[in-house]
């Protein structure tokens, strides 16, 4: 039984290392302007709940890096990355990121 626990721990550790390596590769691609490669790596990581990948994906949609600008999609990924509002008290006037302040409401029925 102890061997099974050790094997499970090692497999989890290796999985975390693999994810960290993938994210590092995405960051290098992003930094070099290879947004297509960055997107191919970041999207699956973001969908799996990696908050740094979610934030980078939000930045890509926000700035139109490697894909069309989409502020709604950017906000979605920012909110996934940071589910509570964040402001920088050192920077007056900074924008909050995260719900509920930036929650996107559905349009009201115009009937």
N, CA and C atoms as an extended XYZ file, in Angstrom:
333
Properties=species:S:1:pos:R:3:atomname:S:1:resname:S:1:resid:I:1 pbc="F F F"
N         0.824       -1.189        0.000 N   UNK     1
C         0.000        0.000        0.000 CA  UNK     1
C         0.871        1.257        0.000 C   UNK     1
N         1.974        1.224        0.735 N   UNK     2
C         2.871        2.381        0.793 CA  UNK     2
C         3.462        2.673       -0.585 C   UNK     2
N         3.783        1.617       -1.345 N   UNK     3
C         4.319        1.815       -2.697 CA  UNK     3
C         3.301        2.510       -3.592 C   UNK     3
N         2.022        2.148       -3.434 N   UNK     4
C         0.972        2.772       -4.231 CA  UNK     4
C         0.896        4.271       -3.933 C   UNK     4
N         0.972        4.645       -2.667 N   UNK     5
C         0.950        6.060       -2.295 CA  UNK     5
C         2.141        6.804       -2.894 C   UNK     5
N         3.297        6.194       -2.853 N   UNK     6
C         4.497        6.816       -3.412 CA  UNK     6
C         4.339        6.981       -4.921 C   UNK     6
N         3.817        5.964       -5.597 N   UNK     7
C         3.615        6.047       -7.045 CA  UNK     7
C         2.597        7.128       -7.397 C   UNK     7
N         1.520        7.219       -6.630 N   UNK     8
C         0.517        8.252       -6.894 CA  UNK     8
C         1.102        9.648       -6.673 C   UNK     8
N         1.889        9.797       -5.614 N   UNK     9
C         2.514       11.091       -5.332 CA  UNK     9
C         3.476       11.479       -6.449 C   UNK     9
N         4.285       10.505       -6.905 N   UNK    10
C         5.248       10.790       -7.978 CA  UNK    10
C         4.545       11.133       -9.284 C   UNK    10
N         3.459       10.432       -9.590 N   UNK    11
C         2.749       10.743      -10.839 CA  UNK    11
C         2.129       12.131      -10.774 C   UNK    11
N         1.616       12.523       -9.608 N   UNK    12
C         1.070       13.879       -9.466 CA  UNK    12
C         2.178       14.916       -9.608 C   UNK    12
N         3.314       14.648       -9.010 N   UNK    13
C         4.454       15.566       -9.108 CA  UNK    13
C         4.905       15.716      -10.553 C   UNK    13
N         5.014       14.612      -11.258 N   UNK    14
C         5.430       14.661      -12.667 CA  UNK    14
C         4.405       15.410      -13.505 C   UNK    14
N         3.131       15.227      -13.193 N   UNK    15
C         2.087       15.958      -13.909 CA  UNK    15
C         2.222       17.451      -13.707 C   UNK    15
N         2.520       17.865      -12.473 N   UNK    16
C         2.698       19.294      -12.192 CA  UNK    16
C         3.921       19.848      -12.906 C   UNK    16
N         4.979       19.065      -12.968 N   UNK    17
C         6.191       19.498      -13.672 CA  UNK    17
C         5.900       19.648      -15.161 C   UNK    17
N         5.152       18.705      -15.720 N   UNK    18
C         4.812       18.771      -17.139 CA  UNK    18
C         3.980       20.018      -17.441 C   UNK    18
N         3.020       20.327      -16.572 N   UNK    19
C         2.191       21.522      -16.765 CA  UNK    19
C         3.051       22.778      -16.664 C   UNK    19
N         3.947       22.808      -15.693 N   UNK    20
C         4.841       23.969      -15.540 CA  UNK    20
C         5.724       24.141      -16.772 C   UNK    20
N         6.226       23.034      -17.322 N   UNK    21
C         7.044       23.104      -18.533 CA  UNK    21
C         6.228       23.608      -19.719 C   UNK    21
N         4.980       23.135      -19.832 N   UNK    22
C         4.121       23.586      -20.929 CA  UNK    22
C         3.848       25.083      -20.805 C   UNK    22
N         3.556       25.528      -19.582 N   UNK    23
C         3.275       26.948      -19.384 CA  UNK    23
C         4.505       27.791      -19.700 C   UNK    23
N         5.673       27.323      -19.272 N   UNK    24
C         6.919       28.050      -19.562 CA  UNK    24
C         7.140       28.154      -21.072 C   UNK    24
N         6.842       27.093      -21.797 N   UNK    25
C         6.964       27.110      -23.261 CA  UNK    25
C         5.999       28.132      -23.858 C   UNK    25
N         4.780       28.174      -23.325 N   UNK    26
C         3.786       29.138      -23.806 CA  UNK    26
C         4.243       30.569      -23.541 C   UNK    26
N         4.820       30.809      -22.369 N   UNK    27
C         5.298       32.157      -22.027 CA  UNK    27
C         6.432       32.578      -22.958 C   UNK    27
N         7.325       31.638      -23.260 N   UNK    28
C         8.417       31.961      -24.199 CA  UNK    28
C         7.861       32.282      -25.584 C   UNK    28
N         6.895       31.494      -26.035 N   UNK    29
C         6.285       31.745      -27.341 CA  UNK    29
C         5.585       33.106      -27.347 C   UNK    29
N         4.851       33.391      -26.284 N   UNK    30
C         4.143       34.670      -26.143 CA  UNK    30
C         5.141       35.835      -26.186 C   UNK    30
N         6.210       35.718      -25.425 N   UNK    31
C         7.214       36.784      -25.343 CA  UNK    31
C         7.908       37.023      -26.680 C   UNK    31
N         8.042       35.966      -27.480 N   UNK    32
C         8.709       36.119      -28.776 CA  UNK    32
C         7.739       36.520      -29.885 C   UNK    32
N         6.452       36.670      -29.540 N   UNK    33
C         5.470       37.068      -30.539 CA  UNK    33
C         4.861       35.916      -31.302 C   UNK    33
N         5.158       34.689      -30.902 N   UNK    34
C         4.574       33.502      -31.538 CA  UNK    34
C         3.256       33.187      -30.837 C   UNK    34
N         2.243       34.021      -31.104 N   UNK    35
C         0.975       33.912      -30.402 CA  UNK    35
C         0.192       32.662      -30.786 C   UNK    35
N         0.406       32.162      -31.990 N   UNK    36
C        -0.289       30.942      -32.409 CA  UNK    36
C         0.131       29.765      -31.521 C   UNK    36
N         1.432       29.609      -31.306 N   UNK    37
C         1.920       28.541      -30.435 CA  UNK    37
C         1.469       28.772      -29.003 C   UNK    37
N         1.567       30.011      -28.544 N   UNK    38
C         1.142       30.333      -27.178 CA  UNK    38
C        -0.327       29.952      -26.988 C   UNK    38
N        -1.169       30.305      -27.950 N   UNK    39
C        -2.595       29.996      -27.860 CA  UNK    39
C        -2.841       28.491      -27.830 C   UNK    39
N        -2.124       27.745      -28.671 N   UNK    40
C        -2.296       26.288      -28.708 CA  UNK    40
C        -1.962       25.635      -27.368 C   UNK    40
N        -1.033       26.216      -26.633 N   UNK    41
C        -0.654       25.661      -25.329 CA  UNK    41
C        -1.527       26.221      -24.221 C   UNK    41
N        -1.781       27.532      -24.256 N   UNK    42
C        -2.509       28.172      -23.169 CA  UNK    42
C        -3.970       27.763      -23.088 C   UNK    42
N        -4.635       27.595      -24.223 N   UNK    43
C        -6.067       27.300      -24.200 CA  UNK    43
C        -6.373       26.012      -23.438 C   UNK    43
N        -5.709       24.883      -23.731 N   UNK    44
C        -6.007       23.680      -22.948 CA  UNK    44
C        -5.673       23.838      -21.460 C   UNK    44
N        -4.570       24.534      -21.159 N   UNK    45
C        -4.216       24.749      -19.754 CA  UNK    45
C        -5.283       25.602      -19.064 C   UNK    45
N        -5.731       26.651      -19.749 N   UNK    46
C        -6.760       27.521      -19.182 CA  UNK    46
C        -8.061       26.753      -18.959 C   UNK    46
N        -8.430       25.927      -19.913 N   UNK    47
C        -9.654       25.135      -19.786 CA  UNK    47
C        -9.563       24.135      -18.629 C   UNK    47
N        -8.339       23.729      -18.281 N   UNK    48
C        -8.133       22.805      -17.169 CA  UNK    48
C        -8.041       23.544      -15.832 C   UNK    48
N        -8.131       24.886      -15.846 N   UNK    49
C        -8.166       25.649      -14.614 CA  UNK    49
C        -6.859       26.284      -14.191 C   UNK    49
N        -5.871       26.361      -15.063 N   UNK    50
C        -4.580       26.973      -14.744 CA  UNK    50
C        -4.762       28.497      -14.740 C   UNK    50
N        -4.727       29.162      -13.557 N   UNK    51
C        -5.040       30.593      -13.509 CA  UNK    51
C        -4.074       31.490      -14.274 C   UNK    51
N        -2.790       31.156      -14.305 N   UNK    52
C        -1.848       31.982      -15.070 CA  UNK    52
C        -2.127       31.881      -16.568 C   UNK    52
N        -2.486       30.690      -17.027 N   UNK    53
C        -2.845       30.511      -18.438 CA  UNK    53
C        -4.143       31.257      -18.743 C   UNK    53
N        -5.089       31.225      -17.809 N   UNK    54
C        -6.346       31.947      -18.004 CA  UNK    54
C        -6.091       33.445      -18.130 C   UNK    54
N        -5.202       33.969      -17.285 N   UNK    55
C        -4.900       35.398      -17.336 CA  UNK    55
C        -4.209       35.764      -18.648 C   UNK    55
N        -3.226       34.961      -19.067 N   UNK    56
C        -2.529       35.239      -20.345 CA  UNK    56
C        -3.516       35.191      -21.508 C   UNK    56
N        -4.424       34.231      -21.473 N   UNK    57
C        -5.431       34.122      -22.527 CA  UNK    57
C        -6.310       35.368      -22.533 C   UNK    57
N        -6.674       35.843      -21.354 N   UNK    58
C        -7.435       37.092      -21.264 CA  UNK    58
C        -6.681       38.247      -21.889 C   UNK    58
N        -5.378       38.320      -21.629 N   UNK    59
C        -4.553       39.375      -22.223 CA  UNK    59
C        -4.530       39.265      -23.742 C   UNK    59
N        -4.469       38.044      -24.248 N   UNK    60
C        -4.429       37.853      -25.699 CA  UNK    60
C        -5.728       38.332      -26.341 C   UNK    60
N        -6.874       37.976      -25.727 N   UNK    61
C        -8.162       38.435      -26.258 CA  UNK    61
C        -8.312       39.947      -26.066 C   UNK    61
N        -7.844       40.468      -24.952 N   UNK    62
C        -7.967       41.888      -24.641 CA  UNK    62
C        -7.193       42.744      -25.636 C   UNK    62
N        -6.030       42.282      -26.056 N   UNK    63
C        -5.148       43.065      -26.921 CA  UNK    63
C        -5.117       42.596      -28.369 C   UNK    63
N        -5.887       41.555      -28.693 N   UNK    64
C        -5.896       41.055      -30.056 CA  UNK    64
C        -4.561       40.465      -30.466 C   UNK    64
N        -3.942       39.716      -29.579 N   UNK    65
C        -2.638       39.111      -29.862 CA  UNK    65
C        -2.823       37.697      -30.414 C   UNK    65
N        -2.705       37.562      -31.724 N   UNK    66
C        -2.825       36.258      -32.361 CA  UNK    66
C        -4.253       35.843      -32.640 C   UNK    66
N        -5.196       36.678      -32.285 N   UNK    67
C        -6.605       36.418      -32.543 CA  UNK    67
C        -7.340       37.750      -32.483 C   UNK    67
N        -8.566       37.800      -32.981 N   UNK    68
C        -9.275       39.085      -32.973 CA  UNK    68
C        -9.530       39.572      -31.549 C   UNK    68
N        -9.491       40.908      -31.369 N   UNK    69
C        -9.823       41.488      -30.061 CA  UNK    69
C       -11.245       41.085      -29.694 C   UNK    69
N       -11.414       40.660      -28.452 N   UNK    70
C       -12.735       40.273      -27.973 CA  UNK    70
C       -12.809       40.595      -26.484 C   UNK    70
N       -13.296       41.796      -26.139 N   UNK    71
C       -13.321       42.197      -24.735 CA  UNK    71
C       -14.199       41.309      -23.859 C   UNK    71
N       -15.254       40.755      -24.426 N   UNK    72
C       -16.130       39.867      -23.647 CA  UNK    72
C       -15.395       38.581      -23.300 C   UNK    72
N       -14.719       38.010      -24.279 N   UNK    73
C       -13.948       36.784      -24.039 CA  UNK    73
C       -12.768       37.071      -23.098 C   UNK    73
N       -12.154       38.238      -23.253 N   UNK    74
C       -11.053       38.624      -22.365 CA  UNK    74
C       -11.550       38.689      -20.923 C   UNK    74
N       -12.674       39.324      -20.719 N   UNK    75
C       -13.220       39.442      -19.366 CA  UNK    75
C       -13.577       38.075      -18.789 C   UNK    75
N       -14.098       37.199      -19.630 N   UNK    76
C       -14.406       35.836      -19.180 CA  UNK    76
C       -13.158       35.171      -18.614 C   UNK    76
N       -12.041       35.243      -19.335 N   UNK    77
C       -10.814       34.572      -18.884 CA  UNK    77
C       -10.185       35.296      -17.697 C   UNK    77
N       -10.274       36.632      -17.662 N   UNK    78
C        -9.783       37.356      -16.488 CA  UNK    78
C       -10.556       36.919      -15.236 C   UNK    78
N       -11.867       36.808      -15.369 N   UNK    79
C       -12.697       36.411      -14.234 CA  UNK    79
C       -12.429       34.977      -13.804 C   UNK    79
N       -12.131       34.103      -14.748 N   UNK    80
C       -11.771       32.721      -14.396 CA  UNK    80
C       -10.446       32.712      -13.637 C   UNK    80
N        -9.512       33.553      -14.068 N   UNK    81
C        -8.190       33.587      -13.444 CA  UNK    81
C        -8.243       34.191      -12.048 C   UNK    81
N        -9.112       35.154      -11.860 N   UNK    82
C        -9.166       35.887      -10.588 CA  UNK    82
C       -10.632       36.076      -10.207 C   UNK    82
N       -11.216       35.135       -9.479 N   UNK    83
C       -12.653       35.200       -9.206 CA  UNK    83
C       -13.075       36.227       -8.163 C   UNK    83
N       -12.144       36.978       -7.591 N   UNK    84
C       -12.505       38.045       -6.653 CA  UNK    84
C       -11.940       39.360       -7.180 C   UNK    84
N       -12.628       40.474       -6.933 N   UNK    85
C       -12.123       41.763       -7.423 CA  UNK    85
C       -10.744       42.082       -6.856 C   UNK    85
N        -9.902       42.630       -7.710 N   UNK    86
C        -8.542       42.997       -7.304 CA  UNK    86
C        -8.276       44.426       -7.761 C   UNK    86
N        -7.748       45.237       -6.870 N   UNK    87
C        -7.283       46.572       -7.248 CA  UNK    87
C        -5.911       46.760       -6.638 C   UNK    87
N        -5.191       47.692       -7.164 N   UNK    88
C        -3.873       48.013       -6.630 CA  UNK    88
C        -4.006       49.308       -5.843 C   UNK    88
N        -3.938       49.238       -4.494 N   UNK    89
C        -4.111       50.449       -3.701 CA  UNK    89
C        -3.013       51.486       -3.943 C   UNK    89
N        -1.891       51.046       -4.499 N   UNK    90
C        -0.789       51.969       -4.805 CA  UNK    90
C        -1.073       52.774       -6.065 C   UNK    90
N        -2.024       52.306       -6.882 N   UNK    91
C        -2.328       52.958       -8.153 CA  UNK    91
C        -3.773       53.444       -8.152 C   UNK    91
N        -4.031       54.690       -7.723 N   UNK    92
C        -5.400       55.201       -7.728 CA  UNK    92
C        -5.999       55.141       -9.124 C   UNK    92
N        -7.248       54.773       -9.184 N   UNK    93
C        -7.943       54.721      -10.457 CA  UNK    93
C        -7.739       53.437      -11.231 C   UNK    93
N        -7.051       52.438      -10.652 N   UNK    94
C        -6.882       51.179      -11.379 CA  UNK    94
C        -8.211       50.458      -11.451 C   UNK    94
N        -8.377       49.713      -12.498 N   UNK    95
C        -9.603       48.992      -12.767 CA  UNK    95
C        -9.629       47.689      -11.982 C   UNK    95
N       -10.790       47.367      -11.420 N   UNK    96
C       -10.946       46.080      -10.752 CA  UNK    96
C       -11.055       44.989      -11.799 C   UNK    96
N       -10.483       43.844      -11.479 N   UNK    97
C       -10.617       42.670      -12.335 CA  UNK    97
C       -11.286       41.599      -11.510 C   UNK    97
N       -12.338       41.011      -12.013 N   UNK    98
C       -13.013       39.926      -11.316 CA  UNK    98
C       -14.437       40.285      -10.944 C   UNK    98
N       -15.263       39.285      -10.727 N   UNK    99
C       -16.642       39.537      -10.339 CA  UNK    99
C       -16.705       40.068       -8.916 C   UNK    99
N       -17.757       40.663       -8.437 N   UNK   100
C       -18.964       40.928       -9.207 CA  UNK   100
C       -18.916       42.249       -9.956 C   UNK   100
N       -17.892       43.074       -9.717 N   UNK   101
C       -17.841       44.415      -10.293 CA  UNK   101
C       -17.931       44.390      -11.820 C   UNK   101
N       -17.231       43.489      -12.460 N   UNK   102
C       -17.203       43.445      -13.921 CA  UNK   102
C       -18.114       42.371      -14.494 C   UNK   102
N       -19.076       41.942      -13.716 N   UNK   103
C       -19.967       40.879      -14.186 CA  UNK   103
C       -20.734       41.354      -15.420 C   UNK   103
N       -20.757       40.530      -16.428 N   UNK   104
C       -21.459       40.864      -17.671 CA  UNK   104
C       -22.914       40.431      -17.521 C   UNK   104
N       -23.798       41.389      -17.630 N   UNK   105
C       -25.231       41.110      -17.511 CA  UNK   105
C       -25.813       40.867      -18.895 C   UNK   105
N       -26.769       39.943      -19.000 N   UNK   106
C       -27.423       39.745      -20.305 CA  UNK   106
C       -28.247       40.977      -20.657 C   UNK   106
N       -28.420       41.262      -21.947 N   UNK   107
C       -29.196       42.433      -22.346 CA  UNK   107
C       -30.652       42.281      -21.895 C   UNK   107
N       -31.253       43.416      -21.530 N   UNK   108
C       -32.656       43.390      -21.115 CA  UNK   108
C       -33.534       43.176      -22.337 C   UNK   108
N       -34.650       42.516      -22.130 N   UNK   109
C       -35.603       42.272      -23.211 CA  UNK   109
C       -36.253       43.587      -23.604 C   UNK   109
N       -36.173       43.935      -24.867 N   UNK   110
C       -36.673       45.235      -25.341 CA  UNK   110
C       -38.144       45.203      -25.717 C   UNK   110
N       -38.886       44.187      -25.280 N   UNK   111
C       -40.308       44.119      -25.696 CA  UNK   111
C       -41.217       44.959      -24.880 C   UNK   111
